[in-house]
Amino acid sequence: RYADVALVRTARPAEAAAARAELRASAAEHGRDPDALRVLAALHVDLGDGEYAAEPGHGGGGPRLTPSGPLYRGG
C-alpha cells in the first residue's frame, strides 16, 4: 500500500475516465480495494480563440499550441 490518491493530467474528461479505470484495475490486481483509491483529474481548459496578445511582440495571433494544450499569453 503506497498511495491513496492519484493525480492525472489529461486533456479530455474521457481520458480522465480511462485513466481512472486503468488505475482502479491495477489496484485490484495488486490486492487493493479499488474504491479506496481516489483519482483526481487536472484538466486543461480551452477558452476558445478569443485570447490574443495584448502588445506587439508578445506572440500575437492567438494561442500557441504546446504538447500540454494551447498556451495563452497577454501583456
HTML snippet that shows the backbone in 3Dmol.js (N, CA, C, O; Angstrom):
<script src="https://3Dmol.org/build/3Dmol-min.js"></script>
<div id="view" style="width:600px;height:400px;position:relative"></div>
<script>
const pdb = `
ATOM      1  N   ARG A   1       0.856  -1.171   0.000  1.00  0.00           N
ATOM      2  CA  ARG A   1       0.000   0.000   0.000  1.00  0.00           C
ATOM      3  C   ARG A   1       0.902   1.234   0.000  1.00  0.00           C
ATOM      4  O   ARG A   1       1.606   1.495   0.975  1.00  0.00           O
ATOM      5  N   TYR A   2       0.874   1.977  -1.082  1.00  0.00           N
ATOM      6  CA  TYR A   2       1.768   3.121  -1.202  1.00  0.00           C
ATOM      7  C   TYR A   2       1.048   4.443  -1.401  1.00  0.00           C
ATOM      8  O   TYR A   2       1.579   5.485  -1.017  1.00  0.00           O
ATOM      9  N   ALA A   3      -0.145   4.438  -1.989  1.00  0.00           N
ATOM     10  CA  ALA A   3      -0.835   5.702  -2.260  1.00  0.00           C
ATOM     11  C   ALA A   3      -2.338   5.496  -2.216  1.00  0.00           C
ATOM     12  O   ALA A   3      -2.855   4.441  -2.587  1.00  0.00           O
ATOM     13  N   ASP A   4      -3.025   6.528  -1.753  1.00  0.00           N
ATOM     14  CA  ASP A   4      -4.485   6.504  -1.730  1.00  0.00           C
ATOM     15  C   ASP A   4      -5.074   7.483  -2.731  1.00  0.00           C
ATOM     16  O   ASP A   4      -6.275   7.463  -2.999  1.00  0.00           O
ATOM     17  N   VAL A   5      -4.211   8.351  -3.292  1.00  0.00           N
ATOM     18  CA  VAL A   5      -4.666   9.380  -4.228  1.00  0.00           C
ATOM     19  C   VAL A   5      -3.743   9.382  -5.445  1.00  0.00           C
ATOM     20  O   VAL A   5      -2.525   9.260  -5.314  1.00  0.00           O
ATOM     21  N   ALA A   6      -4.334   9.521  -6.620  1.00  0.00           N
ATOM     22  CA  ALA A   6      -3.562   9.649  -7.857  1.00  0.00           C
ATOM     23  C   ALA A   6      -4.027  10.912  -8.569  1.00  0.00           C
ATOM     24  O   ALA A   6      -5.229  11.152  -8.688  1.00  0.00           O
ATOM     25  N   LEU A   7      -3.085  11.716  -9.040  1.00  0.00           N
ATOM     26  CA  LEU A   7      -3.392  12.921  -9.808  1.00  0.00           C
ATOM     27  C   LEU A   7      -2.997  12.655 -11.250  1.00  0.00           C
ATOM     28  O   LEU A   7      -1.837  12.367 -11.542  1.00  0.00           O
ATOM     29  N   VAL A   8      -3.970  12.752 -12.153  1.00  0.00           N
ATOM     30  CA  VAL A   8      -3.703  12.521 -13.572  1.00  0.00           C
ATOM     31  C   VAL A   8      -3.953  13.806 -14.347  1.00  0.00           C
ATOM     32  O   VAL A   8      -4.909  14.530 -14.072  1.00  0.00           O
ATOM     33  N   ARG A   9      -3.090  14.083 -15.317  1.00  0.00           N
ATOM     34  CA  ARG A   9      -3.250  15.257 -16.178  1.00  0.00           C
ATOM     35  C   ARG A   9      -3.734  14.781 -17.529  1.00  0.00           C
ATOM     36  O   ARG A   9      -3.059  14.003 -18.202  1.00  0.00           O
ATOM     37  N   THR A  10      -4.898  15.247 -17.921  1.00  0.00           N
ATOM     38  CA  THR A  10      -5.484  14.841 -19.192  1.00  0.00           C
ATOM     39  C   THR A  10      -6.046  16.053 -19.912  1.00  0.00           C
ATOM     40  O   THR A  10      -6.230  17.116 -19.320  1.00  0.00           O
ATOM     41  N   ALA A  11      -6.314  15.877 -21.190  1.00  0.00           N
ATOM     42  CA  ALA A  11      -6.877  16.963 -21.989  1.00  0.00           C
ATOM     43  C   ALA A  11      -8.392  16.853 -22.114  1.00  0.00           C
ATOM     44  O   ALA A  11      -9.061  17.835 -22.437  1.00  0.00           O
ATOM     45  N   ARG A  12      -8.936  15.668 -21.861  1.00  0.00           N
ATOM     46  CA  ARG A  12     -10.379  15.456 -22.046  1.00  0.00           C
ATOM     47  C   ARG A  12     -10.934  14.620 -20.896  1.00  0.00           C
ATOM     48  O   ARG A  12     -10.231  13.769 -20.353  1.00  0.00           O
ATOM     49  N   PRO A  13     -12.189  14.859 -20.525  1.00  0.00           N
ATOM     50  CA  PRO A  13     -12.804  14.055 -19.462  1.00  0.00           C
ATOM     51  C   PRO A  13     -12.790  12.556 -19.756  1.00  0.00           C
ATOM     52  O   PRO A  13     -12.639  11.750 -18.838  1.00  0.00           O
ATOM     53  N   ALA A  14     -12.946  12.173 -21.025  1.00  0.00           N
ATOM     54  CA  ALA A  14     -12.926  10.748 -21.373  1.00  0.00           C
ATOM     55  C   ALA A  14     -11.564  10.124 -21.066  1.00  0.00           C
ATOM     56  O   ALA A  14     -11.489   8.964 -20.660  1.00  0.00           O
ATOM     57  N   GLU A  15     -10.486  10.891 -21.258  1.00  0.00           N
ATOM     58  CA  GLU A  15      -9.148  10.397 -20.940  1.00  0.00           C
ATOM     59  C   GLU A  15      -8.991  10.221 -19.435  1.00  0.00           C
ATOM     60  O   GLU A  15      -8.351   9.272 -18.981  1.00  0.00           O
ATOM     61  N   ALA A  16      -9.573  11.134 -18.659  1.00  0.00           N
ATOM     62  CA  ALA A  16      -9.528  11.017 -17.199  1.00  0.00           C
ATOM     63  C   ALA A  16     -10.272   9.767 -16.746  1.00  0.00           C
ATOM     64  O   ALA A  16      -9.810   9.059 -15.851  1.00  0.00           O
ATOM     65  N   ALA A  17     -11.415   9.493 -17.355  1.00  0.00           N
ATOM     66  CA  ALA A  17     -12.192   8.303 -17.005  1.00  0.00           C
ATOM     67  C   ALA A  17     -11.419   7.032 -17.348  1.00  0.00           C
ATOM     68  O   ALA A  17     -11.449   6.065 -16.588  1.00  0.00           O
ATOM     69  N   ALA A  18     -10.733   7.030 -18.480  1.00  0.00           N
ATOM     70  CA  ALA A  18      -9.943   5.860 -18.877  1.00  0.00           C
ATOM     71  C   ALA A  18      -8.770   5.648 -17.917  1.00  0.00           C
ATOM     72  O   ALA A  18      -8.469   4.514 -17.544  1.00  0.00           O
ATOM     73  N   ALA A  19      -8.112   6.736 -17.518  1.00  0.00           N
ATOM     74  CA  ALA A  19      -7.001   6.632 -16.570  1.00  0.00           C
ATOM     75  C   ALA A  19      -7.501   6.107 -15.227  1.00  0.00           C
ATOM     76  O   ALA A  19      -6.839   5.286 -14.592  1.00  0.00           O
ATOM     77  N   ARG A  20      -8.657   6.575 -14.801  1.00  0.00           N
ATOM     78  CA  ARG A  20      -9.247   6.108 -13.541  1.00  0.00           C
ATOM     79  C   ARG A  20      -9.536   4.615 -13.608  1.00  0.00           C
ATOM     80  O   ARG A  20      -9.229   3.877 -12.671  1.00  0.00           O
ATOM     81  N   ALA A  21     -10.121   4.172 -14.703  1.00  0.00           N
ATOM     82  CA  ALA A  21     -10.438   2.751 -14.856  1.00  0.00           C
ATOM     83  C   ALA A  21      -9.165   1.903 -14.827  1.00  0.00           C
ATOM     84  O   ALA A  21      -9.138   0.839 -14.209  1.00  0.00           O
ATOM     85  N   GLU A  22      -8.117   2.375 -15.495  1.00  0.00           N
ATOM     86  CA  GLU A  22      -6.851   1.641 -15.521  1.00  0.00           C
ATOM     87  C   GLU A  22      -6.221   1.568 -14.128  1.00  0.00           C
ATOM     88  O   GLU A  22      -5.721   0.519 -13.724  1.00  0.00           O
ATOM     89  N   LEU A  23      -6.246   2.687 -13.398  1.00  0.00           N
ATOM     90  CA  LEU A  23      -5.675   2.706 -12.053  1.00  0.00           C
ATOM     91  C   LEU A  23      -6.455   1.813 -11.097  1.00  0.00           C
ATOM     92  O   LEU A  23      -5.868   1.109 -10.275  1.00  0.00           O
ATOM     93  N   ARG A  24      -7.783   1.846 -11.210  1.00  0.00           N
ATOM     94  CA  ARG A  24      -8.612   1.004 -10.341  1.00  0.00           C
ATOM     95  C   ARG A  24      -8.375  -0.478 -10.638  1.00  0.00           C
ATOM     96  O   ARG A  24      -8.314  -1.290  -9.714  1.00  0.00           O
ATOM     97  N   ALA A  25      -8.242  -0.833 -11.907  1.00  0.00           N
ATOM     98  CA  ALA A  25      -7.971  -2.225 -12.274  1.00  0.00           C
ATOM     99  C   ALA A  25      -6.613  -2.668 -11.734  1.00  0.00           C
ATOM    100  O   ALA A  25      -6.473  -3.784 -11.234  1.00  0.00           O
ATOM    101  N   SER A  26      -5.621  -1.795 -11.836  1.00  0.00           N
ATOM    102  CA  SER A  26      -4.289  -2.115 -11.330  1.00  0.00           C
ATOM    103  C   SER A  26      -4.313  -2.291  -9.813  1.00  0.00           C
ATOM    104  O   SER A  26      -3.663  -3.187  -9.275  1.00  0.00           O
ATOM    105  N   ALA A  27      -5.063  -1.432  -9.133  1.00  0.00           N
ATOM    106  CA  ALA A  27      -5.181  -1.556  -7.675  1.00  0.00           C
ATOM    107  C   ALA A  27      -5.779  -2.906  -7.305  1.00  0.00           C
ATOM    108  O   ALA A  27      -5.296  -3.572  -6.388  1.00  0.00           O
ATOM    109  N   ALA A  28      -6.822  -3.311  -8.009  1.00  0.00           N
ATOM    110  CA  ALA A  28      -7.472  -4.596  -7.730  1.00  0.00           C
ATOM    111  C   ALA A  28      -6.516  -5.761  -7.997  1.00  0.00           C
ATOM    112  O   ALA A  28      -6.493  -6.730  -7.239  1.00  0.00           O
ATOM    113  N   GLU A  29      -5.728  -5.668  -9.073  1.00  0.00           N
ATOM    114  CA  GLU A  29      -4.764  -6.727  -9.402  1.00  0.00           C
ATOM    115  C   GLU A  29      -3.721  -6.912  -8.308  1.00  0.00           C
ATOM    116  O   GLU A  29      -3.193  -8.007  -8.115  1.00  0.00           O
ATOM    117  N   HIS A  30      -3.431  -5.826  -7.596  1.00  0.00           N
ATOM    118  CA  HIS A  30      -2.406  -5.870  -6.545  1.00  0.00           C
ATOM    119  C   HIS A  30      -3.011  -6.032  -5.153  1.00  0.00           C
ATOM    120  O   HIS A  30      -2.351  -5.768  -4.148  1.00  0.00           O
ATOM    121  N   GLY A  31      -4.267  -6.467  -5.099  1.00  0.00           N
ATOM    122  CA  GLY A  31      -4.896  -6.750  -3.818  1.00  0.00           C
ATOM    123  C   GLY A  31      -5.427  -5.547  -3.069  1.00  0.00           C
ATOM    124  O   GLY A  31      -5.757  -5.643  -1.887  1.00  0.00           O
ATOM    125  N   ARG A  32      -5.511  -4.414  -3.751  1.00  0.00           N
ATOM    126  CA  ARG A  32      -6.037  -3.198  -3.119  1.00  0.00           C
ATOM    127  C   ARG A  32      -7.519  -3.076  -3.405  1.00  0.00           C
ATOM    128  O   ARG A  32      -8.007  -3.600  -4.407  1.00  0.00           O
ATOM    129  N   ASP A  33      -8.238  -2.389  -2.534  1.00  0.00           N
ATOM    130  CA  ASP A  33      -9.649  -2.093  -2.750  1.00  0.00           C
ATOM    131  C   ASP A  33      -9.730  -0.919  -3.729  1.00  0.00           C
ATOM    132  O   ASP A  33      -9.300   0.181  -3.381  1.00  0.00           O
ATOM    133  N   PRO A  34     -10.262  -1.111  -4.936  1.00  0.00           N
ATOM    134  CA  PRO A  34     -10.317  -0.019  -5.912  1.00  0.00           C
ATOM    135  C   PRO A  34     -11.131   1.177  -5.420  1.00  0.00           C
ATOM    136  O   PRO A  34     -10.876   2.309  -5.832  1.00  0.00           O
ATOM    137  N   ASP A  35     -12.107   0.937  -4.544  1.00  0.00           N
ATOM    138  CA  ASP A  35     -12.921   2.042  -4.030  1.00  0.00           C
ATOM    139  C   ASP A  35     -12.153   2.914  -3.038  1.00  0.00           C
ATOM    140  O   ASP A  35     -12.574   4.034  -2.749  1.00  0.00           O
ATOM    141  N   ALA A  36     -11.029   2.414  -2.514  1.00  0.00           N
ATOM    142  CA  ALA A  36     -10.221   3.200  -1.582  1.00  0.00           C
ATOM    143  C   ALA A  36      -9.314   4.190  -2.317  1.00  0.00           C
ATOM    144  O   ALA A  36      -8.788   5.119  -1.705  1.00  0.00           O
ATOM    145  N   LEU A  37      -9.131   3.995  -3.615  1.00  0.00           N
ATOM    146  CA  LEU A  37      -8.270   4.869  -4.411  1.00  0.00           C
ATOM    147  C   LEU A  37      -9.062   6.075  -4.905  1.00  0.00           C
ATOM    148  O   LEU A  37     -10.139   5.920  -5.481  1.00  0.00           O
ATOM    149  N   ARG A  38      -8.540   7.255  -4.684  1.00  0.00           N
ATOM    150  CA  ARG A  38      -9.148   8.491  -5.183  1.00  0.00           C
ATOM    151  C   ARG A  38      -8.316   8.984  -6.358  1.00  0.00           C
ATOM    152  O   ARG A  38      -7.096   9.118  -6.259  1.00  0.00           O
ATOM    153  N   VAL A  39      -8.985   9.250  -7.464  1.00  0.00           N
ATOM    154  CA  VAL A  39      -8.298   9.729  -8.659  1.00  0.00           C
ATOM    155  C   VAL A  39      -8.760  11.156  -8.929  1.00  0.00           C
ATOM    156  O   VAL A  39      -9.946  11.404  -9.148  1.00  0.00           O
ATOM    157  N   LEU A  40      -7.821  12.083  -8.912  1.00  0.00           N
ATOM    158  CA  LEU A  40      -8.099  13.492  -9.184  1.00  0.00           C
ATOM    159  C   LEU A  40      -7.600  13.820 -10.581  1.00  0.00           C
ATOM    160  O   LEU A  40      -6.508  13.406 -10.969  1.00  0.00           O
ATOM    161  N   ALA A  41      -8.393  14.558 -11.329  1.00  0.00           N
ATOM    162  CA  ALA A  41      -8.021  14.911 -12.698  1.00  0.00           C
ATOM    163  C   ALA A  41      -7.714  16.400 -12.798  1.00  0.00           C
ATOM    164  O   ALA A  41      -8.503  17.237 -12.360  1.00  0.00           O
ATOM    165  N   ALA A  42      -6.569  16.720 -13.375  1.00  0.00           N
ATOM    166  CA  ALA A  42      -6.194  18.099 -13.672  1.00  0.00           C
ATOM    167  C   ALA A  42      -6.468  18.300 -15.159  1.00  0.00           C
ATOM    168  O   ALA A  42      -5.654  17.921 -16.000  1.00  0.00           O
ATOM    169  N   LEU A  43      -7.599  18.889 -15.477  1.00  0.00           N
ATOM    170  CA  LEU A  43      -7.996  19.078 -16.872  1.00  0.00           C
ATOM    171  C   LEU A  43      -7.503  20.426 -17.385  1.00  0.00           C
ATOM    172  O   LEU A  43      -7.490  21.411 -16.647  1.00  0.00           O
ATOM    173  N   HIS A  44      -7.103  20.463 -18.638  1.00  0.00           N
ATOM    174  CA  HIS A  44      -6.752  21.716 -19.299  1.00  0.00           C
ATOM    175  C   HIS A  44      -8.044  22.365 -19.778  1.00  0.00           C
ATOM    176  O   HIS A  44      -8.927  21.689 -20.306  1.00  0.00           O
ATOM    177  N   VAL A  45      -8.151  23.667 -19.593  1.00  0.00           N
ATOM    178  CA  VAL A  45      -9.346  24.391 -20.017  1.00  0.00           C
ATOM    179  C   VAL A  45      -8.993  25.245 -21.231  1.00  0.00           C
ATOM    180  O   VAL A  45      -8.066  26.053 -21.178  1.00  0.00           O
ATOM    181  N   ASP A  46      -9.728  25.066 -22.316  1.00  0.00           N
ATOM    182  CA  ASP A  46      -9.525  25.841 -23.540  1.00  0.00           C
ATOM    183  C   ASP A  46     -10.564  26.947 -23.566  1.00  0.00           C
ATOM    184  O   ASP A  46     -11.764  26.676 -23.609  1.00  0.00           O
ATOM    185  N   LEU A  47     -10.109  28.191 -23.540  1.00  0.00           N
ATOM    186  CA  LEU A  47     -11.015  29.333 -23.512  1.00  0.00           C
ATOM    187  C   LEU A  47     -11.473  29.760 -24.897  1.00  0.00           C
ATOM    188  O   LEU A  47     -12.154  30.776 -25.037  1.00  0.00           O
ATOM    189  N   GLY A  48     -11.115  29.007 -25.908  1.00  0.00           N
ATOM    190  CA  GLY A  48     -11.502  29.376 -27.263  1.00  0.00           C
ATOM    191  C   GLY A  48     -10.445  30.251 -27.911  1.00  0.00           C
ATOM    192  O   GLY A  48      -9.330  30.363 -27.401  1.00  0.00           O
ATOM    193  N   ASP A  49     -10.786  30.869 -29.028  1.00  0.00           N
ATOM    194  CA  ASP A  49      -9.798  31.671 -29.744  1.00  0.00           C
ATOM    195  C   ASP A  49      -9.981  33.161 -29.518  1.00  0.00           C
ATOM    196  O   ASP A  49      -9.615  33.956 -30.383  1.00  0.00           O
ATOM    197  N   GLY A  50     -10.532  33.561 -28.387  1.00  0.00           N
ATOM    198  CA  GLY A  50     -10.733  34.972 -28.098  1.00  0.00           C
ATOM    199  C   GLY A  50      -9.576  35.627 -27.377  1.00  0.00           C
ATOM    200  O   GLY A  50      -9.613  36.835 -27.144  1.00  0.00           O
ATOM    201  N   GLU A  51      -8.548  34.874 -27.013  1.00  0.00           N
ATOM    202  CA  GLU A  51      -7.407  35.424 -26.283  1.00  0.00           C
ATOM    203  C   GLU A  51      -6.267  35.728 -27.251  1.00  0.00           C
ATOM    204  O   GLU A  51      -5.777  34.833 -27.940  1.00  0.00           O
ATOM    205  N   TYR A  52      -5.855  36.964 -27.300  1.00  0.00           N
ATOM    206  CA  TYR A  52      -4.741  37.374 -28.150  1.00  0.00           C
ATOM    207  C   TYR A  52      -3.752  38.175 -27.320  1.00  0.00           C
ATOM    208  O   TYR A  52      -4.103  38.692 -26.259  1.00  0.00           O
ATOM    209  N   ALA A  53      -2.532  38.277 -27.793  1.00  0.00           N
ATOM    210  CA  ALA A  53      -1.515  39.049 -27.090  1.00  0.00           C
ATOM    211  C   ALA A  53      -1.947  40.505 -26.996  1.00  0.00           C
ATOM    212  O   ALA A  53      -2.506  41.062 -27.941  1.00  0.00           O
ATOM    213  N   ALA A  54      -1.681  41.113 -25.848  1.00  0.00           N
ATOM    214  CA  ALA A  54      -2.111  42.487 -25.616  1.00  0.00           C
ATOM    215  C   ALA A  54      -1.189  43.502 -26.278  1.00  0.00           C
ATOM    216  O   ALA A  54      -1.622  44.616 -26.572  1.00  0.00           O
ATOM    217  N   GLU A  55       0.052  43.154 -26.515  1.00  0.00           N
ATOM    218  CA  GLU A  55       1.014  44.094 -27.079  1.00  0.00           C
ATOM    219  C   GLU A  55       1.768  43.453 -28.243  1.00  0.00           C
ATOM    220  O   GLU A  55       1.950  42.235 -28.269  1.00  0.00           O
ATOM    221  N   PRO A  56       2.205  44.264 -29.201  1.00  0.00           N
ATOM    222  CA  PRO A  56       3.024  43.717 -30.283  1.00  0.00           C
ATOM    223  C   PRO A  56       4.291  43.079 -29.714  1.00  0.00           C
ATOM    224  O   PRO A  56       4.853  43.568 -28.734  1.00  0.00           O
ATOM    225  N   GLY A  57       4.727  42.011 -30.322  1.00  0.00           N
ATOM    226  CA  GLY A  57       5.942  41.348 -29.862  1.00  0.00           C
ATOM    227  C   GLY A  57       5.702  40.284 -28.808  1.00  0.00           C
ATOM    228  O   GLY A  57       6.648  39.635 -28.361  1.00  0.00           O
ATOM    229  N   HIS A  58       4.460  40.093 -28.405  1.00  0.00           N
ATOM    230  CA  HIS A  58       4.137  39.084 -27.391  1.00  0.00           C
ATOM    231  C   HIS A  58       3.504  37.857 -28.022  1.00  0.00           C
ATOM    232  O   HIS A  58       2.732  37.166 -27.359  1.00  0.00           O
ATOM    233  N   GLY A  59       3.796  37.571 -29.244  1.00  0.00           N
ATOM    234  CA  GLY A  59       3.265  36.368 -29.884  1.00  0.00           C
ATOM    235  C   GLY A  59       2.173  36.686 -30.870  1.00  0.00           C
ATOM    236  O   GLY A  59       2.287  36.327 -32.042  1.00  0.00           O
ATOM    237  N   GLY A  60       1.125  37.344 -30.443  1.00  0.00           N
ATOM    238  CA  GLY A  60       0.028  37.718 -31.328  1.00  0.00           C
ATOM    239  C   GLY A  60      -0.597  36.546 -32.052  1.00  0.00           C
ATOM    240  O   GLY A  60      -0.057  35.440 -32.038  1.00  0.00           O
ATOM    241  N   GLY A  61      -1.717  36.780 -32.677  1.00  0.00           N
ATOM    242  CA  GLY A  61      -2.346  35.760 -33.498  1.00  0.00           C
ATOM    243  C   GLY A  61      -3.011  34.634 -32.742  1.00  0.00           C
ATOM    244  O   GLY A  61      -3.312  33.597 -33.333  1.00  0.00           O
ATOM    245  N   GLY A  62      -3.248  34.799 -31.470  1.00  0.00           N
ATOM    246  CA  GLY A  62      -3.950  33.766 -30.719  1.00  0.00           C
ATOM    247  C   GLY A  62      -3.024  32.826 -29.976  1.00  0.00           C
ATOM    248  O   GLY A  62      -1.838  33.111 -29.809  1.00  0.00           O
ATOM    249  N   PRO A  63      -3.564  31.713 -29.533  1.00  0.00           N
ATOM    250  CA  PRO A  63      -2.782  30.808 -28.685  1.00  0.00           C
ATOM    251  C   PRO A  63      -1.701  30.063 -29.458  1.00  0.00           C
ATOM    252  O   PRO A  63      -1.829  29.793 -30.652  1.00  0.00           O
ATOM    253  N   ARG A  64      -0.635  29.744 -28.738  1.00  0.00           N
ATOM    254  CA  ARG A  64       0.434  28.910 -29.292  1.00  0.00           C
ATOM    255  C   ARG A  64       0.168  27.487 -28.818  1.00  0.00           C
ATOM    256  O   ARG A  64       0.015  27.254 -27.619  1.00  0.00           O
ATOM    257  N   LEU A  65       0.114  26.545 -29.733  1.00  0.00           N
ATOM    258  CA  LEU A  65      -0.162  25.161 -29.367  1.00  0.00           C
ATOM    259  C   LEU A  65       1.086  24.510 -28.788  1.00  0.00           C
ATOM    260  O   LEU A  65       2.171  24.615 -29.360  1.00  0.00           O
ATOM    261  N   THR A  66       0.930  23.838 -27.654  1.00  0.00           N
ATOM    262  CA  THR A  66       2.006  23.116 -26.988  1.00  0.00           C
ATOM    263  C   THR A  66       1.552  21.677 -26.771  1.00  0.00           C
ATOM    264  O   THR A  66       0.367  21.387 -26.935  1.00  0.00           O
ATOM    265  N   PRO A  67       2.449  20.773 -26.411  1.00  0.00           N
ATOM    266  CA  PRO A  67       2.039  19.390 -26.145  1.00  0.00           C
ATOM    267  C   PRO A  67       1.010  19.277 -25.021  1.00  0.00           C
ATOM    268  O   PRO A  67       0.241  18.316 -24.977  1.00  0.00           O
ATOM    269  N   SER A  68       0.994  20.264 -24.101  1.00  0.00           N
ATOM    270  CA  SER A  68       0.040  20.239 -22.989  1.00  0.00           C
ATOM    271  C   SER A  68      -1.278  20.906 -23.331  1.00  0.00           C
ATOM    272  O   SER A  68      -2.223  20.854 -22.545  1.00  0.00           O
ATOM    273  N   GLY A  69      -1.350  21.533 -24.496  1.00  0.00           N
ATOM    274  CA  GLY A  69      -2.563  22.243 -24.898  1.00  0.00           C
ATOM    275  C   GLY A  69      -2.220  23.656 -25.321  1.00  0.00           C
ATOM    276  O   GLY A  69      -1.042  24.008 -25.379  1.00  0.00           O
ATOM    277  N   PRO A  70      -3.236  24.490 -25.622  1.00  0.00           N
ATOM    278  CA  PRO A  70      -2.967  25.851 -26.069  1.00  0.00           C
ATOM    279  C   PRO A  70      -2.404  26.714 -24.946  1.00  0.00           C
ATOM    280  O   PRO A  70      -2.821  26.598 -23.794  1.00  0.00           O
ATOM    281  N   LEU A  71      -1.456  27.577 -25.289  1.00  0.00           N
ATOM    282  CA  LEU A  71      -0.838  28.480 -24.331  1.00  0.00           C
ATOM    283  C   LEU A  71      -1.231  29.905 -24.697  1.00  0.00           C
ATOM    284  O   LEU A  71      -0.974  30.358 -25.813  1.00  0.00           O
ATOM    285  N   TYR A  72      -1.849  30.606 -23.764  1.00  0.00           N
ATOM    286  CA  TYR A  72      -2.264  31.987 -23.977  1.00  0.00           C
ATOM    287  C   TYR A  72      -1.300  32.904 -23.253  1.00  0.00           C
ATOM    288  O   TYR A  72      -0.845  32.602 -22.150  1.00  0.00           O
ATOM    289  N   ARG A  73      -0.991  34.028 -23.883  1.00  0.00           N
ATOM    290  CA  ARG A  73      -0.063  34.973 -23.278  1.00  0.00           C
ATOM    291  C   ARG A  73      -0.577  36.379 -23.506  1.00  0.00           C
ATOM    292  O   ARG A  73      -0.963  36.735 -24.619  1.00  0.00           O
ATOM    293  N   GLY A  74      -0.582  37.162 -22.471  1.00  0.00           N
ATOM    294  CA  GLY A  74      -1.029  38.547 -22.575  1.00  0.00           C
ATOM    295  C   GLY A  74       0.062  39.493 -22.125  1.00  0.00           C
ATOM    296  O   GLY A  74       1.099  39.054 -21.628  1.00  0.00           O
ATOM    297  N   GLY A  75      -0.159  40.783 -22.294  1.00  0.00           N
ATOM    298  CA  GLY A  75       0.853  41.764 -21.933  1.00  0.00           C
ATOM    299  C   GLY A  75       0.687  42.317 -20.574  1.00  0.00           C
ATOM    300  O   GLY A  75       1.480  43.157 -20.149  1.00  0.00           O
TER     301      GLY A  75
END
`;
const viewer = $3Dmol.createViewer("view");
viewer.addModel(pdb, "pdb");
viewer.setStyle({}, {cartoon: {color: "spectrum"}});
viewer.zoomTo();
viewer.render();
</script>
